[in-house]
């Protein structure tokens, strides 16, 4: 049986790298998508030291040329892509209230978190359709939940108030998940949003209280869904998250 391939954007560190490590231990061929070639190669080498089949692919989610080059390389080498994990993301708000946020911050956040994710997914979808059981995992956040943002008892209501750009970009990610799942409902492909929780990564200056091992668990679960698994949903390790 051929090994399954997984492309992880921003896979050279944090939750992306830990997801790569866990999936690699399960026998996947790991394709580390990284905008910095040297960091991608370093991450792939680290995985190879754990006897994981890994390689680096230069991929900047805001650069259409690198996205298409990555898609061409995967097609030429493997013919198909089994799993896409849209992990790359930024958080640029710096705690400013919505009325003080600069438009450039909003635009730059969406450029990576929404437009970048859309561009990568669109480019890779023809390859995912060639897989007998394609999976797409979009990294979201509990802060994206409009329901939880209106719940005074939730972390989202507590932490999301001064994160307009990041929070709303992840809400848009969830919309992409839902609408693409509807488009692909008659195919074997399953696409879901994952909330890794408040995980200590570069994204938040390592202030999160969860480990990357914990954060990656739901990503790996959604990447390896069985054929009767859900699609078009939003999940953390405990189950469904409200929109």
N, C-alpha and C positions, 0 to 999 in steps of 0.2 A: 504494500500500500504506500502510495506517495505521501511524503510528509506535507502537512499543511503549512501554508505561508501566512505570516501576519506582518502587516506594516503598522508601525507605531510612530505617529508624528510626535516630535519632541521626545523621542524615546531614549535620549542619552542621559536623562537624569530623572529623579523624583519618581512619581507614580508611573510614568511611562517606562522608565528603566526597570522598576520592580515588576511591572506587568510583563515586560519582556523576559525577565529572569524566570518568573513563575511559568509562563507559557513555554519558554525554552526547555524547562525541566520536564514539561509534558510532551516534548517531542516536536514542537513547532519549529519551523525555520523562521528566525527572527530577522526582520528588516528594520533597522534603526533609522528612522527618518530624522535628520538633524540639519539645521541650517548651517551649523559650523562643522565642516568636514572633519577637522581634527578631533573634536569632541565626540562625533559619531564613531570615528574609528577607535577612539579610546574606549568607548562604551562597548563596542562590538568585541574588542580584544578582551575586555574584562569578562564578558559572557563566555567567550571561547575558553577562557581559563577554567570555567565551570563545565566544560564539555558541552556547551550549547552551540548549535549551528546558527551563527549570527553574522550579519554583514551590515555595513553602514551605507546609507543612501543619502546623498545630499538633497535636502528638501526643505525649502523655505515656503511655508504655507501662504506667504504674501507675494510670492514670485511665481507667476504662471509658467515661466520657462522651466524652472527647477521641478515644478509639479509634473509637467508633461514629460520631462526627461526621466523622472522617477517612474512614471507609468510605463514609458517605453522600455526602460531597463527591466522592470518586473515582467512585462509581457515577453520580452526576448529571452529572459533567463528561465521563467517559470510557466509562462503561458496563461496563468490565472492568479488571482489573489483570493485567498480564503477568508481572511479577516482583516478589516481596517479598524484601527483604534485611533480616533481623532482626539489625541491627547494634548497637542500643543495649545497653549493659551497664555494670556497675559492678564495682569491686574494692575491698572495704572491710576486708580482713583485717588490714592493717598489720603483717604479719609475725609475728603472735601464734601460738604453737603451739596445736593443736586444743583441748587441755584448758583453755586460758586464754581461748578465744574466747567473747565474750558472745553469748547466744542472739539478741539483737536484731540483731547483725551478720549472723548466718546468715539470719535472716528477711528483713532488708532486702535482702540480696544476692539471695535467691531471688525477692523481690517484683519486681525488675527483670529479672534474667537468665533466670528460668524462668517465673514466672506472667505477667510482662509479655509475654514472647515468645509464650507460649501464647495469651494474650488477643488480641494483634494478629493472630496467625495464624488463630485461629478467626473473628475478625471479617472478615478479608480473604479467607478461603477461598472464599466464594460468588462473589466477583469474580474470583478466580484461576481458578475453574472455568469462567468464561465466556471465558477466553483459550484460543486453540487450542493453546497450548504453554506453560502456566504453569510458572514456576520459583520455588522457595523456597530461599533460602540462609540457613542459621542460623550465625551467627558463634560458633564454639566456640574451643577452645584445645588445644594439645598437652598441656597440664597436665591435661586431662580424661581422658586415656587411662589406665585402670587398669593396662593392660599396661606402658606406659612408666613409670608410677610405681613399678613393681616391678623396673625394669631399672636397675641401678646405673650403667650407662653413658649413660643418657639425661638430657636437660635436665629432663624432668618430675620424675624422681626427685630431682634436685639442687635444683630451685626450688620444687616443689609442696608440700613438707612443711609449711610454715606458711601455706598458703593454702587451708584447708579449705573455707571458704564459697565462694570463687571457683571453686576446682577442682571441687568436687562439683556446683556449679550448672551448670558446663559439661558435666559427665558427664550430668546430667539433660537438658540441651539435646540431647545425642546420643541419649538415649532417646526424646525427642520426635521427633527426625528419623527414627529407625528405625520407630517405631510409626505415625507419620503416613504414611510411605512405604508401609507395608504396607496401610494403609487406602485409599490412593490408587493402588494398583498397577495397577488397571484403567482408569486415566485417563491423559491425556497429561502430567499434572503430575509434575515431578521435584523432589524435596526432598533436600538434602544439607547436611552440616555442613562448615564451612570453618575450617581453622586458618591464620591469617595469619602465625603465627610471632611472635617477641618483637619487636614493632614499637613504635617510639618514638611514644607518644601520651599524652594526658592521663591515661589509665587507669593508667599505670605511672610517671607523672612524667617521661616522655620518657627513661626509662632503657634502653629497648629498643635493640637493635643493628641493627634492620631499618628501612627507610624505609617510609612509607605507600604509596609506589608499589609496593614489593615486597609489602607486606601485602595490598594490594587485588587483586593479580594472580589469586589463587585464587578470590576472591569474584566477580570479573568472569567468570572462566572458567566457574564453576558457574552463574552467572546467564544465561549464553548457551549452555548445553549444546544440542547438536543432539538430535533426537528419539530417537536411538539411544544417548544418553548414560546414565550411571548414575543410580540413585536409591537413597536409603537408605544412603548411604555417608558416609565421613569422610575428607577430603582436605586435603593442603597442596599447594604448587606442585610437589612432587616425586612425588606419587601418594597411595596409600592409607595412612592412619594406623590402627594397630591400636586396637581398643576398649579 
